Amino acid sequence: MSLSAVLLAASASPSPSPSDSSTPAVPSLQDAQESATNAASWVEQNWSTWLAIGLRVLLILVIAAVLRVVVRRAITKLIDRMNRTVQAVDGTALGGLLVNVERRRQRSQAIGSVLRSVASFIIMGTAALMVLGTFEINLAPLLASAGVAGVAIGFGARNLVTDFLSGVFMILEDQYGVGDTVDAGVASGEVIEVGLRVTKLRGDNGEIWYVRNGEVKRIGNLSQGWATAGVDVTVRADEDLDKVKGTIDDVAERMSKAEPWNELLWGPIEVLGLDNVLLDSMVVRVSAKTMPGKALTVERELRWRIKRAFDAAQIPIVGGPVVLTDTTPDPDPTAGMSAPSAYANTSSPQAQAATPITPPSVTK
């Protein structure tokens, strides 16, 4: 090779610059083609796997959504059937002993809401775990952690769990509702709010009691079924019983026909007879079945009417047995004491006469 050819080749080759070492090399078209070819081959090799996983996830989500809709609709139909049954019973003799339709409807809606929430949580939670398992994610650590956390939360919040479960069973069993007057042992009053954890009661003096459902051991509901109004009438022992009974029967008949007592009374006002007989008085017992929570109102009105009727019939009402008082004067405390003696005074002649004579002293 001649010298001119060597010099031409040297001049044709680019001389490296200092900045070429720091700038990245621009990929050539061949490199881009190789990358595209590798990506296409990877997609071609794995597309079936990804398609199967996608179809499996889609199938799980569709089944979970359909199952959730079916279960929620079944729960709604069950609640509607319960409401229709209650509406059919209402207005009959048995319906008078049950709570009203609105109360039953609210209770049914509460139960349905709880059941639908629980069903949705179970179905969607199971679907989420199945989706994670489809992506070949190891669920053992997750489930173990959830189990340990559940045990820790269960020990730390056992009172909260107890309150929640008690509230659920209270709603399912319809032990009481808003507007009922209850005696919960720890507090008593009118129920103003019912929750799954706490029940609010309005006391007789206006105070509000917050009662945890887990603290309630027994419930006395004064607003379900019917109440009993009882009145005791005390008259003299020598009073004519037929006259007393006839007067009370007239009062009961007029009160049963008057407004609004004809709606509050769920049964006739009955004279049960003599409840107690004393030496100077006797007690006549009067009773009637009333609307729940209206017994005290009926008792007050019945006492008012009986008192006015007895005054018109000149039948005196006594307040109870007469206490006999002792009219003899108190004994004189000095009656048992003897008269003072004259010898008590040392200057009296009797005391001086009784004083022994002192013998004269003997001198030597």
Solvent accessible surface area in square Angstrom, and as a share of the most:
residue,aa,sasa,rsa
1,M,196,0.88
2,S,67,0.43
3,L,132,0.66
4,S,80,0.51
5,A,40,0.31
6,V,71,0.41
7,L,109,0.54
8,L,129,0.64
9,A,63,0.49
10,A,65,0.50
11,S,86,0.56
12,A,79,0.61
13,S,67,0.43
14,P,126,0.79
15,S,98,0.63
16,P,121,0.76
17,S,50,0.32
18,P,129,0.81
19,S,65,0.42
20,D,84,0.43
21,S,108,0.69
22,S,91,0.59
23,T,82,0.47
24,P,121,0.76
25,A,98,0.76
26,V,132,0.76
27,P,98,0.61
28,S,59,0.38
29,L,133,0.66
30,Q,120,0.53
31,D,69,0.36
32,A,54,0.42
33,Q,102,0.45
34,E,89,0.40
35,S,70,0.45
36,A,64,0.50
37,T,89,0.52
38,N,99,0.51
39,A,58,0.45
40,A,61,0.48
41,S,43,0.28
42,W,144,0.51
43,V,81,0.46
44,E,125,0.56
45,Q,137,0.61
46,N,43,0.22
47,W,138,0.48
48,S,61,0.40
49,T,74,0.43
50,W,141,0.50
51,L,91,0.45
52,A,46,0.36
53,I,29,0.15
54,G,38,0.37
55,L,103,0.51
56,R,128,0.47
57,V,25,0.14
58,L,103,0.51
59,L,104,0.52
60,I,18,0.09
61,L,85,0.42
62,V,76,0.44
63,I,97,0.49
64,A,7,0.05
65,A,50,0.39
66,V,87,0.50
67,L,86,0.43
68,R,81,0.30
69,V,74,0.42
70,V,87,0.50
71,V,44,0.25
72,R,77,0.28
73,R,149,0.54
74,A,56,0.43
75,I,22,0.11
76,T,58,0.34
77,K,124,0.53
78,L,91,0.45
79,I,5,0.03
80,D,56,0.29
81,R,151,0.55
82,M,62,0.28
83,N,19,0.10
84,R,142,0.52
85,T,77,0.45
86,V,23,0.13
87,Q,105,0.46
88,A,79,0.61
89,V,39,0.22
90,D,68,0.35
91,G,75,0.72
92,T,75,0.44
93,A,99,0.77
94,L,104,0.52
95,G,8,0.08
96,G,31,0.30
97,L,85,0.42
98,L,63,0.31
99,V,22,0.12
100,N,94,0.48
101,V,42,0.24
102,E,84,0.38
103,R,26,0.10
104,R,52,0.19
105,R,101,0.37
106,Q,92,0.41
107,R,39,0.14
108,S,3,0.02
109,Q,76,0.34
110,A,37,0.29
111,I,13,0.06
112,G,0,0.00
113,S,58,0.37
114,V,37,0.21
115,L,69,0.34
116,R,43,0.16
117,S,69,0.45
118,V,76,0.44
119,A,16,0.12
120,S,16,0.10
121,F,162,0.68
122,I,104,0.53
123,I,22,0.11
124,M,83,0.37
125,G,32,0.30
126,T,67,0.39
127,A,5,0.04
128,A,54,0.42
129,L,69,0.34
130,M,103,0.46
131,V,26,0.15
132,L,60,0.30
133,G,36,0.34
134,T,10,0.06
135,F,93,0.39
136,E,157,0.71
137,I,88,0.45
138,N,109,0.56
139,L,36,0.18
140,A,63,0.49
141,P,79,0.49
142,L,90,0.45
143,L,95,0.47
144,A,60,0.47
145,S,68,0.44
146,A,59,0.45
147,G,40,0.38
148,V,108,0.62
149,A,48,0.37
150,G,40,0.39
151,V,89,0.51
152,A,63,0.49
153,I,114,0.58
154,G,31,0.30
155,F,142,0.59
156,G,68,0.65
157,A,25,0.19
158,R,151,0.55
159,N,89,0.45
160,L,95,0.47
161,V,68,0.39
162,T,67,0.39
163,D,3,0.01
164,F,90,0.38
165,L,89,0.44
166,S,37,0.24
167,G,0,0.00
168,V,27,0.16
169,F,113,0.47
170,M,7,0.03
171,I,25,0.13
172,L,72,0.36
173,E,106,0.47
174,D,18,0.09
175,Q,66,0.29
176,Y,13,0.05
177,G,7,0.07
178,V,92,0.53
179,G,41,0.39
180,D,9,0.05
181,T,50,0.29
182,V,2,0.01
183,D,52,0.27
184,A,5,0.04
185,G,44,0.42
186,V,92,0.53
187,A,12,0.09
188,S,53,0.34
189,G,6,0.06
190,E,83,0.37
191,V,1,0.00
192,I,61,0.31
193,E,85,0.38
194,V,43,0.25
195,G,23,0.22
196,L,54,0.27
197,R,113,0.41
198,V,31,0.18
199,T,3,0.02
200,K,55,0.23
201,L,2,0.01
202,R,98,0.36
203,G,7,0.07
204,D,141,0.73
205,N,140,0.72
206,G,37,0.36
207,E,65,0.29
208,I,69,0.35
209,W,111,0.39
210,Y,138,0.52
211,V,8,0.05
212,R,82,0.30
213,N,8,0.04
214,G,15,0.15
215,E,81,0.36
216,V,30,0.17
217,K,178,0.76
218,R,138,0.50
219,I,49,0.25
220,G,26,0.25
221,N,37,0.19
222,L,108,0.54
223,S,23,0.15
224,Q,62,0.27
225,G,18,0.17
226,W,110,0.39
227,A,20,0.15
228,T,69,0.40
229,A,0,0.00
230,G,13,0.13
231,V,3,0.02
232,D,72,0.37
233,V,7,0.04
234,T,23,0.13
235,V,0,0.00
236,R,103,0.38
237,A,40,0.31
238,D,119,0.62
239,E,24,0.11
240,D,81,0.42
241,L,78,0.39
242,D,116,0.60
243,K,89,0.38
244,V,2,0.01
245,K,100,0.43
246,G,33,0.32
247,T,19,0.11
248,I,1,0.00
249,D,54,0.28
250,D,71,0.37
251,V,2,0.01
252,A,8,0.06
253,E,98,0.44
254,R,134,0.49
255,M,0,0.00
256,S,41,0.26
257,K,149,0.63
258,A,30,0.23
259,E,122,0.55
260,P,73,0.46
261,W,33,0.11
262,N,59,0.30
263,E,112,0.50
264,L,24,0.12
265,L,17,0.08
266,W,102,0.36
267,G,21,0.20
268,P,99,0.62
269,I,14,0.07
270,E,89,0.40
271,V,30,0.17
272,L,109,0.54
273,G,30,0.29
274,L,80,0.40
275,D,93,0.48
276,N,72,0.37
277,V,93,0.53
278,L,66,0.33
279,L,183,0.91
280,D,55,0.28
281,S,1,0.00
282,M,9,0.04
283,V,22,0.13
284,V,7,0.04
285,R,79,0.29
286,V,0,0.00
287,S,17,0.11
288,A,4,0.03
289,K,94,0.40
290,T,0,0.00
291,M,62,0.27
292,P,27,0.17
293,G,52,0.50
294,K,81,0.34
295,A,20,0.15
296,L,100,0.50
297,T,61,0.35
298,V,0,0.00
299,E,26,0.12
300,R,150,0.55
301,E,38,0.17
302,L,0,0.00
303,R,111,0.41
304,W,161,0.57
305,R,62,0.23
306,I,3,0.01
307,K,95,0.40
308,R,158,0.58
309,A,15,0.12
310,F,0,0.00
311,D,81,0.42
312,A,89,0.69
313,A,28,0.22
314,Q,154,0.68
315,I,2,0.01
316,P,54,0.34
317,I,67,0.34
318,V,38,0.22
319,G,91,0.88
320,G,20,0.19
321,P,85,0.53
322,V,104,0.60
323,V,124,0.72
324,L,165,0.82
325,T,112,0.65
326,D,120,0.62
327,T,125,0.73
328,T,92,0.53
329,P,120,0.76
330,D,130,0.67
331,P,120,0.76
332,D,86,0.45
333,P,119,0.75
334,T,81,0.47
335,A,79,0.62
336,G,81,0.78
337,M,137,0.61
338,S,106,0.68
339,A,87,0.67
340,P,130,0.82
341,S,65,0.42
342,A,52,0.40
343,Y,137,0.52
344,A,83,0.65
345,N,86,0.44
346,T,114,0.66
347,S,76,0.49
348,S,16,0.10
349,P,102,0.64
350,Q,87,0.39
351,A,15,0.11
352,Q,116,0.52
353,A,90,0.70
354,A,65,0.50
355,T,83,0.48
356,P,114,0.72
357,I,166,0.84
358,T,115,0.67
359,P,106,0.67
360,P,121,0.76
361,S,103,0.66
362,V,143,0.82
363,T,121,0.71
364,K,248,1.05
